[in-house]
């Protein structure tokens, strides 16, 4: 594309440079610049991208989008001056990649918990139908069955438009996208055409960024004013109930789902075992029997969000119910690990007080022996959730093993002590083992018959953030190795 063609469709303050410059791509990372790219200089939280303009030009950038031109590079390239580099990047990327979201059915899922599970349930439904689909979210970008690692739940707008364009090229016309509150605040999904929005829940999280729950809610709310077809809202959640009523008052399309309240999509008569939950489904007055293979109310709610989105986009309800009964579950989300130790070992991403409590509520429905939980809390993040997580562990569990979970530049032992204050409120037994791999082994090595062990917080997250660096990490592999070691120690496995 010629830069003057881009400028015809693009709001900017001024342009300094040549016309008829060829633009071949767009990036905000000076280390990834290729010849012909537009480099976008973004003022970040810890660094100002304007400092890297010279490096980008050296690497072959054909033009720069920026909020000011540093003296050191003045006159050395083609500069598009804008008020907000983030907003400009979203608009420019959408144009450069041919407005890909207009050619895809996109479902955006937002909420504190349940986003990943809901997107994978949707993919399971479309897999059952034999239709290609893609996912963008916490576990990476999935284009049909090709996986690409990404660093944010919702990528920066330039990357997001790139992935959507790849989906169009691969004839993938259904995309299920996790939409984070950061993405909504930082313009990452500007100019993305979204058909259906799903709201899962809202509980305390990310207050290091949003500062208040009201700000957090208002950030999430933005998604539902972008959608073209419908919004599927969990009204069992207090914020979801508020959101649904505000949308209806503003004449924005919305359908409600719930277990405890009257709703457009309602589940009742839940029966839970460790193998899943069966329930009666009432959708717009039509009653069906349904089953999901991951146990718990939270799993049923996630399935109803996915069901509502698929139904909105024309999928037959009987096909949706049949698909849900075949989906084995999402990797790392209430994933039960095989073992010969006569106990249940569960891997889950629960990393907030609400998420941990929902998982423990589900475990309570089938647990026969002791309940053991291993978890930690992130460093340099909302410290107010540490003690409440400890309280939940102390209330529900016979033993809490407190360990490291992305400590960043904080002392992980001090973080564990803050969690322990909550455990102590319920006089719960706990043990601090900072090395997470050692903590996993301890939990499994000390299991008894019928125990339920929950390994919470990391799940499929591929690293431990130690501040100076992110160290590769794989909780599932570590846990499976520990299981084999303990089985061998007890004479239950000769491999």
C-alpha positions in Angstrom: 0.0 0.0 0.0 1.2 3.5 -0.7 1.4 5.8 2.3 -0.7 8.5 0.6 -3.5 5.9 0.2 -3.3 5.0 3.9 -3.5 8.7 4.8 -6.7 9.2 2.8 -8.5 6.8 5.2 -6.6 7.7 8.3 -7.0 10.5 10.9 -3.8 12.2 11.7 -2.5 15.7 12.7 0.3 16.2 10.2 2.6 14.4 7.8 6.2 15.1 7.1 7.7 13.2 4.2 7.4 11.9 0.7 4.2 10.7 -1.0 4.1 7.3 -2.8 6.1 5.5 -0.2 5.4 1.8 -0.2 4.2 0.4 3.2 4.3 -3.4 3.6 3.6 -4.0 7.3 3.3 -2.4 10.7 4.9 -3.0 14.1 5.5 -1.3 17.5 8.6 -3.4 18.3 11.8 -1.9 16.9 13.4 -5.4 17.1 10.8 -6.8 14.7 11.0 -4.1 12.0 11.3 -5.3 8.5 12.0 -3.2 5.4 9.0 -1.3 4.4 7.2 -1.4 7.8 5.6 1.5 9.6 7.0 1.7 13.0 4.6 2.9 15.7 6.2 4.7 18.7 4.1 4.0 21.7 4.5 5.5 25.2 4.5 2.4 27.4 4.3 1.9 31.1 8.0 1.5 31.5 9.5 2.7 28.2 8.8 5.3 25.5 8.8 3.9 22.0 9.9 7.2 20.6 13.4 6.4 22.0 13.6 3.5 19.5 12.6 5.3 16.3 16.3 5.6 15.2 16.8 1.8 15.7 13.6 1.2 13.7 14.8 3.4 10.8 18.1 1.6 10.8 16.3 -1.7 10.5 14.4 -0.5 7.4 11.2 1.2 8.6 9.7 3.2 5.8 7.7 5.5 8.0 6.9 6.3 11.6 3.6 6.9 13.4 4.4 9.0 16.5 3.2 11.6 18.9 6.3 13.8 18.5 9.5 13.6 16.4 12.7 13.5 18.4 15.3 16.0 17.3 17.8 13.1 16.6 15.6 11.7 13.8 14.0 14.9 12.5 14.0 14.9 8.7 15.4 11.3 8.4 12.2 9.6 7.4 8.5 9.9 6.8 6.6 10.9 10.0 2.8 10.7 10.6 2.1 12.7 13.7 -1.0 11.7 15.8 -2.6 12.5 19.1 -2.5 8.8 20.3 -0.1 6.3 18.8 -2.2 3.4 20.2 -5.4 4.6 18.5 -3.5 5.3 15.3 -1.9 1.9 15.3 -5.3 0.2 15.5 -6.7 2.2 12.6 -3.6 1.8 10.4 -3.3 -1.9 11.1 -7.0 -2.5 10.2 -6.5 -0.7 6.9 -3.2 -2.3 6.0 -4.5 -5.8 6.6 -7.6 -5.2 4.5 -10.1 -5.0 7.4 -10.0 -8.7 8.1 -12.6 -8.7 11.0 -15.3 -7.7 8.5 -14.9 -11.2 6.8 -15.0 -13.2 10.1 -17.7 -14.0 12.6 -16.1 -12.9 15.8 -17.3 -13.6 19.4 -15.6 -11.5 22.1 -15.5 -13.0 25.6 -14.7 -10.8 28.6 -14.8 -11.3 32.4 -12.4 -12.0 35.2 -12.7 -15.8 35.0 -13.9 -18.3 32.4 -12.8 -16.5 29.3 -10.4 -19.2 28.1 -12.9 -22.1 28.9 -15.7 -20.3 27.0 -13.6 -19.7 23.9 -12.5 -23.4 23.8 -16.1 -24.6 24.4 -17.1 -22.5 21.4 -14.3 -24.0 19.3 -15.5 -27.5 20.4 -19.0 -26.7 19.2 -17.7 -25.6 15.8 -15.3 -28.5 15.6 -18.3 -30.8 16.1 -20.1 -29.0 13.2 -17.0 -29.5 11.0 -16.4 -25.8 10.6 -12.9 -24.2 10.8 -12.5 -21.8 13.7 -9.8 -19.8 15.5 -9.0 -18.6 19.0 -7.1 -15.6 20.3 -6.4 -15.6 24.0 -4.5 -16.6 27.1 -3.3 -19.9 25.7 -2.2 -18.4 22.4 -3.6 -17.8 18.9 -5.1 -21.0 17.4 -5.8 -20.8 13.6 -7.8 -24.0 12.9 -5.3 -26.3 14.6 -2.1 -24.3 14.2 -0.9 -22.6 17.4 1.0 -19.4 17.7 2.4 -18.2 21.1 1.4 -14.7 22.1 2.5 -12.6 25.1 -0.9 -10.9 26.0 -4.4 -12.3 26.5 -5.5 -9.9 23.8 -2.6 -8.9 21.5 -1.7 -5.4 20.6 -3.8 -4.1 17.7 -1.1 -4.6 15.0 -0.6 -8.2 16.0 -4.3 -8.8 16.4 -5.1 -7.6 12.9 -2.2 -9.7 11.6 -3.7 -12.8 13.2 -7.2 -12.0 11.9 -5.7 -11.6 8.4 -4.0 -15.0 8.7 -7.4 -16.5 9.6 -9.0 -15.0 6.4 -6.1 -16.4 4.3 -6.7 -19.8 5.9 -10.4 -19.6 5.2 -11.1 -19.6 9.0 -14.3 -17.5 9.3 -15.2 -18.1 13.0 -13.0 -16.5 15.7 -13.5 -16.7 19.5 -11.4 -14.0 21.2 -10.7 -13.3 24.9 -11.0 -9.6 25.4 -9.1 -8.3 28.4 -9.9 -5.1 30.3 -6.4 -3.9 29.4 -7.2 -4.4 25.7 -10.4 -2.4 26.0 -8.6 0.5 27.7 -5.5 0.4 25.5 -7.3 0.5 22.1 -6.2 -3.0 21.1 -9.7 -4.0 19.7 -10.5 -0.6 18.1 -11.7 -1.2 14.5 -12.3 -4.9 15.2 -15.8 -5.8 14.0 -17.4 -8.0 16.8 -20.6 -9.9 16.2 -21.4 -11.3 19.7 -20.1 -10.4 23.2 -20.1 -12.7 26.2 -19.8 -11.5 29.8 -18.7 -14.2 32.2 -18.3 -12.5 35.6 -16.4 -9.7 37.3 -14.5 -10.1 40.6 -11.5 -8.3 42.1 -8.5 -8.3 39.8 -6.1 -6.0 37.9 -6.7 -3.1 40.4 -3.0 -2.3 40.1 -4.1 -1.0 36.6 -7.7 0.1 37.0 -7.5 1.3 40.6 -11.2 0.7 41.4 -13.8 -2.0 40.6 -15.9 0.7 39.0 -13.1 1.5 36.5 -12.6 -2.2 35.9 -16.3 -2.7 35.2 -16.5 0.3 32.9 -13.6 -1.0 30.9 -15.3 -4.4 30.4 -18.6 -2.7 29.5 -17.0 -1.1 26.4 -17.1 -4.4 24.6 -20.9 -4.7 24.6 -21.4 -1.4 22.8 -19.2 -2.6 19.9 -21.2 -5.8 19.0 -23.4 -6.2 15.9 -25.7 -9.1 16.7 -26.2 -9.8 20.4 -24.6 -9.9 23.9 -24.8 -12.9 26.2 -24.7 -11.9 29.8 -24.3 -13.9 33.0 -26.9 -12.3 35.3 -26.0 -14.5 38.3 -23.0 -12.3 38.6 -23.9 -8.9 40.3 -22.0 -6.9 37.7 -23.5 -9.0 34.9 -27.0 -8.3 36.3 -26.2 -4.6 36.3 -24.7 -4.7 32.8 -27.7 -6.6 31.4 -30.1 -4.0 32.7 -27.9 -1.1 31.5 -27.7 -2.6 28.0 -31.5 -3.1 27.8 -32.1 0.5 29.0 -29.8 1.7 26.2 -31.6 -0.5 23.6 -28.5 -2.6 23.1 -29.3 -6.3 22.2 -28.7 -8.7 25.1 -29.7 -12.1 26.3 -29.3 -13.3 29.9 -28.1 -16.6 31.2 -28.2 -17.9 34.8 -28.6 -20.7 37.2 -30.0 -18.8 40.2 -32.0 -16.1 38.5 -34.8 -16.2 35.9 -33.1 -15.8 32.5 -33.4 -16.3 28.7 -31.0 -19.2 29.1 -31.4 -21.0 32.4 -29.9 -24.2 33.9 -31.5 -26.0 36.8 -31.5 -29.4 38.6 -27.7 -29.7 38.4 -26.1 -33.0 39.3 -22.3 -33.0 39.7 -19.7 -35.8 39.9 -16.0 -35.6 39.2 -16.8 -36.6 35.7 -19.0 -33.6 34.9 -22.4 -32.0 35.5 -25.8 -32.8 34.0 -28.6 -30.3 34.1 -31.9 -29.2 32.6 -31.5 -26.4 30.1 -34.3 -23.9 29.4 -33.7 -21.7 26.4 -36.5 -19.3 25.6 -39.0 -21.7 27.1 -37.7 -24.8 25.4 -36.4 -27.4 27.9 -33.6 -29.8 27.0 -31.3 -32.2 28.9 -27.7 -31.3 28.8 -24.3 -32.4 30.1 -20.8 -30.9 30.3 -17.7 -33.0 31.1 -16.1 -30.5 33.4 -17.8 -30.5 36.8 -19.3 -27.5 38.6 -21.6 -24.5 38.4 -18.9 -22.4 36.9 -18.5 -24.9 34.1 -22.3 -24.9 33.4 -22.2 -21.1 33.3 -19.3 -21.1 30.9 -21.2 -23.6 28.6 -24.3 -21.4 28.6 -22.3 -18.4 27.5 -20.8 -20.4 24.6 -24.2 -21.9 23.9 -25.9 -18.5 23.7 -23.3 -17.2 21.3 -23.5 -20.1 19.0 -27.3 -20.1 19.1 -27.3 -16.4 18.2 -25.2 -17.1 15.2 -27.6 -19.7 13.9 -26.3 -23.1 15.3 -29.1 -25.6 16.0 -29.7 -26.0 19.7 -29.6 -29.8 19.5 -26.3 -29.7 17.8 -24.9 -27.4 20.5 -26.1 -29.7 23.3 -24.6 -32.8 21.5 -21.3 -30.9 21.0 -21.1 -29.9 24.6 -21.5 -33.6 25.7 -18.4 -34.6 23.5 -16.0 -31.8 24.6 -13.5 -33.4 27.0 -12.6 -30.1 28.7 -10.0 -27.4 28.3 -6.3 -28.1 29.0 -5.4 -26.8 32.4 -9.0 -25.8 33.4 -10.1 -28.2 36.1 -8.0 -30.8 34.4 -7.9 -34.1 36.3 -4.4 -35.7 36.0 -4.3 -39.5 35.7 -2.6 -41.4 38.5 -2.5 -44.7 40.4 -2.4 -43.1 43.8 -6.1 -43.5 44.7 -6.5 -39.7 44.8 -7.7 -36.9 42.6 -5.1 -34.4 41.3 -6.6 -31.3 39.6 -4.7 -28.7 37.5 -6.5 -25.3 37.3 -5.8 -21.7 36.5 -7.7 -20.3 39.5 -5.7 -17.3 40.6 -8.2 -14.9 42.2 -10.3 -15.3 45.4 -13.5 -15.8 43.4 -11.9 -18.3 41.0 -10.4 -20.3 43.8 -13.6 -20.4 45.7 -15.6 -21.6 42.7 -13.2 -24.5 42.2 -13.3 -25.4 45.9 -17.1 -25.3 45.9 -17.1 -27.8 43.0 -14.5 -30.1 44.7 -16.8 -30.1 47.8 -19.5 -31.7 45.8 -17.6 -34.9 45.3 -14.6 -34.9 47.7 -14.4 -38.0 50.0 -11.0 -37.4 51.7 -8.8 -34.5 52.6 -8.6 -31.4 50.4 -5.2 -30.0 49.7 -4.4 -26.9 47.7 -1.1 -25.6 46.4 -1.0 -22.0 45.1 0.7 -18.6 45.4 0.0 -15.0 44.4 1.7 -12.7 41.8 4.2 -10.1 42.9 3.7 -6.4 42.1 0.0 -6.9 41.5 -3.1 -6.3 43.6 -1.9 -7.2 47.1 -5.4 -7.0 48.6 -6.4 -10.4 47.1 -3.6 -12.3 48.9 -5.1 -12.7 52.3 -8.6 -13.4 50.9 -7.2 -16.3 48.8 -5.6 -17.6 52.0 -9.0 -17.3 53.8 -10.6 -19.4 51.1 -7.9 -22.0 51.4 -8.1 -22.1 55.1 -11.9 -22.4 55.0 -12.1 -25.2 52.5 -8.9 -27.2 52.8 -7.2 -29.5 55.3 -3.8 -28.4 54.1 -2.6 -25.3 52.1 0.8 -25.4 50.5 1.9 -21.8 49.7 4.4 -21.3 47.0 5.8 -19.0 44.3 3.7 -17.7 41.4 5.2 -14.9 39.3 6.9 -13.1 42.2 8.5 -10.6 39.8 10.7 -8.3 42.0 9.0 -9.1 45.3 10.3 -11.6 47.8 8.1 -14.7 47.3 8.4 -15.7 51.0 6.9 -12.4 52.0 4.1 -12.9 49.6 3.4 -16.3 51.1 3.3 -14.8 54.6 0.6 -12.3 53.4 -1.4 -15.3 52.1 -0.8 -17.2 55.3 -2.5 -14.4 57.3 -5.8 -15.4 55.6 -5.2 -19.1 56.2 -4.7 -18.5 59.9 -8.1 -16.8 60.2 -9.6 -20.2 59.8 -6.9 -21.9 61.8 -6.0 -23.8 58.7 -2.8 -25.9 58.4 -0.3 -24.6 55.9 3.2 -25.1 54.8 5.4 -22.6 52.8 7.6 -24.1 50.1 8.9 -21.4 47.8 10.3 -23.6 45.0 7.1 -24.5 43.1 8.4 -27.7 41.7 9.3 -28.9 45.2 5.8 -27.8 46.4 4.1 -29.9 43.8 6.1 -32.9 44.7 5.4 -32.4 48.4 1.7 -32.2 47.8 1.6 -35.4 45.8 4.1 -37.3 47.9 2.0 -36.7 51.0 -1.3 -37.7 49.5 -3.5 -40.3 51.1 -6.3 -42.4 49.8 -9.3 -40.4 48.5 -7.5 -37.0 48.9 -8.2 -34.2 46.4 -5.2 -32.1 45.5 -5.7 -28.8 43.6 -2.6 -27.3 41.9 -3.9 -23.8 41.3 -2.8 -20.6 39.6 -0.3 -21.5 36.9 -2.0 -24.1 34.8 -0.9 -23.7 31.2 1.0 -20.4 31.8 4.4 -21.1 30.1 6.7 -19.2 32.4 7.6 -18.0 35.9 8.0 -14.2 36.0 11.0 -13.6 38.2 11.3 -9.9 37.5 14.7 -10.0 35.7 13.5 -12.7 33.4 10.6 -15.0 32.6 11.8 -18.6 33.1 10.1 -21.3 31.0 7.7 -23.4 33.1 5.3 -26.2 32.5 3.1 -27.1 35.5 1.4 -30.1 33.8 4.7 -31.7 32.9 6.2 -31.1 36.4 3.0 -32.6 38.0 3.0 -35.6 35.8 6.7 -36.3 36.5 6.0 -36.0 40.3 3.1 -38.4 40.0 5.3 -41.0 38.3 8.1 -40.5 40.9 5.6 -41.0 43.8 4.0 -44.0 42.0 7.4 -45.6 41.6 8.3 -44.9 45.2 5.1 -46.6 46.3 5.6 -49.6 44.0 2.7 -48.6 41.8 4.6 -47.9 38.6 7.7 -49.7 37.3 8.3 -47.3 34.4 
